[in-house]
């Protein structure tokens, strides 16, 4: 589940590269945002649950459990790789968009045209918080840039973040699958697996609530309820 870049995220690189002394590394992000980390964890978790939810007590056995584990792990390996690659594609596309924007501002016919380009690059939230004077200050700093890369590139931090995405999706498989490998009683293993899944959903929502700055406990409970509904829907659709 590759997360789509929001308008707010698209505006961030302009701030990051507004230092004339900044080199190409200024375009590289340092860490995944809490939203990205939680989203990838929840995606990996839900994918694994589509396999554990399909385990039948009547037909279960060592071979069936092993097949389920390998299927869940293989699925999350594949989707973790897809998410990591799409993160790199999204990153380099946004950098190309940023470089084009900076060049457009620098080559604008006049100051007013340059300010209009800067305003268009801002999200609706940011545009409502920035005064015309601040927009002009941003335009001036963009015009002063002298170290703009000739073309977008990927750095080692980007590949590190892609690897983090891959690992989050894959590692999310294990907590809900391990009970089936460690317990002989499949019914008990299903209950433990579901309890772990609900706990992960709750703490994922808790992290999102804290990041947003409101109702962390309520968001945790809401995420647990939403995850439960998604699991039921996925299984009902044959996932």
N, C-alpha and C positions, 0 to 999 in steps of 0.2 A: 504494500500500500504506500506508494510514493506520495508524500504530502505535497500539495500544490502550493507554490509560493504565493503569499498574500501581498496585497498592495503595500502594507507596512514593511514587509521584508524586502520588497523591491526597492524601497526608498532608502534602506539602510546602507547599501554600498556607496551611495552618493556622499553620505556623511563620512564613511570610512576612508574615502579617497580624496577628501577635500584638503588634505595637507600637501602642499606643493613638494615637500621633501619625501613624501611617501613613495616607496618603490612598488613593484608589482605585488609583493607579498601583502600589501595593504588590502588587496581585494580578497584575501583568504580569510574565511571565518575560523575561529579558534575551536569552538565546541558546538555540539548540537544543542538546540534550544530544548527546554523541558518539554514543550509540546511535541517536538519531533521524537524525543526519547520515549515518552509515554505512548505516543501514537504507534510507534514501531513495536513496542513491547505488547501493547494490546492487540495489534494485528497478528503478531506471532502467536500469542495466547489463543486468540479466537480460531486461528487456523488449526492449531493442535487440538483444540476442543472438538472440532468437527470429526476428528478421528476417534478420540476417546469416547465421544458420545455415541459412536456407532458400534461400540463393543457390546456384544450380546453375552449375557451371563450363561445362557444355555449352550452356546456354541464356543465359548471361550476356552482357551488352552494355551500352553506355552507357545505353540507355533502361531496361533492367532494373535497373541499379545506381541510377540516379536514382529510379526508382519505389520501390526498397527504401529508399533514404535518406529519401524523403518520407514513406513509410509508417511507418518507425521514428520519425522526428521527430514526425509527427502523433500517433502513439500516445502517445509520452512527453509531448507537450504536453497531450494530453487527461488522462492520468493524473496529471501534475504538477498540473493545475488541480483535479482531484478531490481529491488529497491535501491541497492547500492549503486548499480549502474545508472539508474534513472536519477539518483541524486547528483551524480557527476554530470549527466546530460543537462539537468536543470541548472546546475551551478554555472557551467560554461556558457549556457544560453543567456542567463541573467547577466553574466559579465560582459558578453558581447553587446547586450542591450545597453548596459551601463556605459561602455566605451563609446557606443554610437551616440548616446545622450550627451556625454561630455563634449564630444567633437561638435555636435550640433549646437550646444550652448556657446562653445568657443567660436564657431563660425557664424553665429547669428548676425543678421543684418544690423541690429542695433540692440541697445540694452533692454528695451521693452520686450523685444522678441526673445531675448535670452531669459528674461524673468518668466515669460510665459511658458517656456520649455521646462524651467525648473519647477514651476507650480504644477504643471501637468504630470511631472514625475512623482509628486508627493501623493500619499494616500489621502483619502477624504478626511481622516482624523487629523493627520499632520497638517494638511492645508488649512484647517480651521484653527490651528494653534500657532501658525507662523505668520508674523506680520510682514507687510511689504518690505520693511527695512531689513528684516532677517532674510527674506528671499533674495534681496539684492546682495546681501553679504555672502550668501551661498553662491550666487552667480559669480561674484567677484573672485571667490576662492577657486571655483571651477575654471574660470578663465585663466587664473594664474598657474594652473597645473602645467608642469613641464615634463613629468615622468610617466605619462600615460602609456601603457603597453600598446604595441602595434596591433596586437590581436589578443583575444581572451586565451588564457592558459589555465591549467590545473596545477596546483602545488601539492606538496606532500601532506599538508593539513587536510586538503580536500579528500585525498585518498584515505587518510586516517579516519575522517568522518564517515566515508563510505564503508570502511571496514567496521566501524562502530555500529552503523545501521545493520550491516550483515550479521554481526554477532548478537545484537539485541534480538533480532527476529529469530535466530537459531536457538539462542539460550532460552528464550521464552517457551520453547517446546518442552524442556526437561521437567520443570516443576509439576506439570499436569500429567506427564507420562510416566514418571518414575514410580508413582504408587503401584502401577500395574506390573512393573518389573520387580518390585520389592515385596509385594503381598501376594499370597496364594489365593486369598478370598477376593474374587473379582468384584463382588457387590460392595465390599468394604473399600476396595481400591477406587471404585467409581465415586463413592461418597467423599473420600479423602481428596481425590482429584478435583471434584467440584468445589470443595471447601477451599482448596488452594487457589483455584481459579477465581472464586469470589473475593478472596483476600487480595489477590493481585489486582483485580479490577477496582476494588475499594481503594487500595493504596495508590493506584494510578490516578484515580479521580481525586484523591487527597492531594497528590502532587500538583495536578492541574489547578485545583482550587487555590492552593497556596501561591502558585505562580500568578494566577489571575488576581489574587488579593482579596478574595471574598469566599465565604461559605465553604471552606475546605472540607469539613465533615459532610455537609449536604451534597457537595459535588462527588465525594467518595461514594456515598450511598446511592446517588443518582447513577454513577458510572456502573456500580454493581448491578443495579436494576436494569440499566440499559444493556449491559453485557449479557445478563441472563436472557433478556428478550431477544437479543441478536443470536445467541446460541440456539434458542428454541426455533427461531425463524430459519437459521442455517440448516439445522437438522431436519426441519419440516420440508425444506426445499431439496433435500437429498444431499446436502453438503457433507 
